[in-house]
Amino acid sequence: MELLLIIVPAIICIIAQINVTSTYNRYHKIRNARGLTGAETARQILDLNGLTHVQIERVSGSLSDHYDPSANVVRLSESVYDQTSVAALGVAAHECGHAVQHAQSYAPVLIRSNLVPIVNFCSRAWYFVFILGLLATSFLGSTLLWVAVFLFAGVALFQIVTLPVEFDASRRAMQILETQGFLEGSEVSGAKKVLTAAALTYVAALLQSLAQLLRLVRAARDD
């Protein structure tokens, strides 16, 4: 049972990562009919939503795209910013979806933002507390193990809240890409496949965290 809780979630995460990489690479080779770049698409989407104050910046790396609400900046990777692929437009629109979420005070994204400092602490502290629990005497050790469980539960909760945030950003992205004519026909399907593959990596990460949480509960209960 213990081995399954390690191996199965790890395999799922690997498959999800391979899937998102292969899907992105496939549609990164297909140029959108309008010849728009990721940056141009992002600028138009932001302006259409009244977010003219949100800036767009280029960042290094591949798939390092993100929206920074503290700086009001959509940061697009080198593989998206100047690229005209269907994949690039999908990713750019997705990040703009996050900007719109913040502008509209979308509840899950506000909850997620408020959880960030808590989850940063939990993600750093749980392992240290867990090791102390294994080394401590019976009563103190058992107590520390359960503290580690609750700390890691905070990490899992953050990932649960992340799911609706990511899926909603993709929904917003696909809606505007299609209704505003950024993409046409099979291009829409391609962008959707890219965003779906990316969203599934979050699902895989959550499954892995839930499996780890179960392992921690078993360790604390059996102590």
Order of alpha helices (4+ residues) and beta strands (2+ residues): alpha-alpha-beta-beta-beta-alpha-alpha-alpha-alpha-alpha
